[in-house]
Amino acid sequence: MPHRTRRFRLGLAYLTGLRLVINTAARFVEFFLPAIARGLSVPLERAGDLISIRWAAGLPTPLAMTALSRGRPRRTLIGLGLGLFAAGALVTAATSVYVGAVVGFIMMGVAKPLFDVSAQAYLADRVPYEKRGRVIGIFELTWAGGLLIGAPLAGWMIRSSGWQSPFWLLGGTVALGAMLMGRLLDRDTGDVHGASGRLRLDRPSGAFLVVAGLYATAAQLMFVVIGAWLEDSFGLSLLEAGGIAVLIGVAELAGEGVTAGFADHVGKRRSVYAGIAIAAVGFALFAVVHGSLVGGVAAAMVAYFGFELAIVSGVPYASEMHPHARARFLAWMVVGWAVGRTLGSALGPRLYLASGIAAAALVAAALNLVAVAVLAWGGVPENAIEQRSVPDSAEN
């Protein structure tokens, strides 16, 4: 089987490493938003709009995948995403002004889902559904890794060299990785690169897209204001805030690790349910204990453990909802996330400034409860998903 070969493992390691770099760019910006706002000489709300713009730029992903994937291998689309991301990061760093950051963030916002979806589809093509939770879970460890590794490094770099310095490093690293793709990533073959299929959303898949948008909104509206909460309520420095980011990253890593280790055994859909419910509890607890640094951070860790369990379990679950249009449905899932993150990035700072961190936490908890209800209404049993599976084959 392809997923057992040495060549596949090399490709998985290559894609995972590059996604760690790309996710680092996504994660450190949110956590150090106040510092970036000061560097750009804009209010916190306008800095938050940068993140909204970045996520909104991913909304055309299904159209892009439809237009670009016809007759093109996954590897070509992966390379396109890498090149566009590197250019966006370097434009952001080189211009050092708000308008330049807008342009760079748009480029990175288009590039990230293009890379993510193409890489997820590349892996899903080569791994049977019953083993896919483990492989996708490994790939998704990079979201927490971006916070664990990226946030402390970015905090140190911003403090010593300015807010632009992390973008120089990340953009250059991805550019180098793109140059090495031909040596490290296996080509598609007829076994995994089938004919294009048509995507028709049904009730389960449509409901899942709504669920993805809801839990992404909840997580994002809280994450974009955690840095401001730490600074305003407890006076933490950039390096101290980076330390808190590490703790949240550990919780996220645990959620991703649970997915990799257990989702294939207990069922991806059950894991999504559990993750959303845990996140709701964590955000509700945060609203109660936010006056305490230890209590607030502990509650946030619970919430983001649940969020990662839900989001990482959701990728392999979604990858077999429309196996003959796999990349296109995964692209729509990314749209659900992008809509949620766009709304959350815009809503979070405004809600925080108007009503405080507790109000934001309660809204996040409520959104997760709604997501549980929608998933229950539109979900399908795990065995029904498995019956849709097509062995070792998928569309572009």
Sequence and secondary structure as in RCSB ss.txt:
>XXXX:A:sequence
MPHRTRRFRLGLAYLTGLRLVINTAARFVEFFLPAIARGLSVPLERAGDLISIRWAAGLPTPLAMTALSRGRPRR
TLIGLGLGLFAAGALVTAATSVYVGAVVGFIMMGVAKPLFDVSAQAYLADRVPYEKRGRVIGIFELTWAGGLLIG
APLAGWMIRSSGWQSPFWLLGGTVALGAMLMGRLLDRDTGDVHGASGRLRLDRPSGAFLVVAGLYATAAQLMFVV
IGAWLEDSFGLSLLEAGGIAVLIGVAELAGEGVTAGFADHVGKRRSVYAGIAIAAVGFALFAVVHGSLVGGVAAA
MVAYFGFELAIVSGVPYASEMHPHARARFLAWMVVGWAVGRTLGSALGPRLYLASGIAAAALVAAALNLVAVAVL
AWGGVPENAIEQRSVPDSAEN
>XXXX:A:secstr
 GGGSHHHHHHHHHHHHHHHHHHHHHHHHHHTHHHHHHHHT  HHHHHHHHHHHHHTTTTHHHHHHHHHTT  HH
HHHHHHHHHHHHHHHHHHHH SHHHHHHHHHHHHHHHHHHHHHHHHHHHHHS HHHHHHHHHHHHHHHHHHHHHH
HHHHHHHHHHH TTHHHHHHHHHHHHHHHTHHHHS    TTT          HHHHHHHHHHHHHHHHHHHHHHH
HHHHHHHHH   HHHHHHHHHHHHHHHHHHHHHHHHHHHHH HHHHHHHHHHHHHHHHHHHHHHTTSHHHHHHHH
HHHHHHHHHHHHHHHHHHHTTSGGGHHHHHHHHHHHHHHHHHHHHHHHHHHHHHH HHHHHHHHHHHHHHHHHHH
HHH   HHHHHHT  TT    
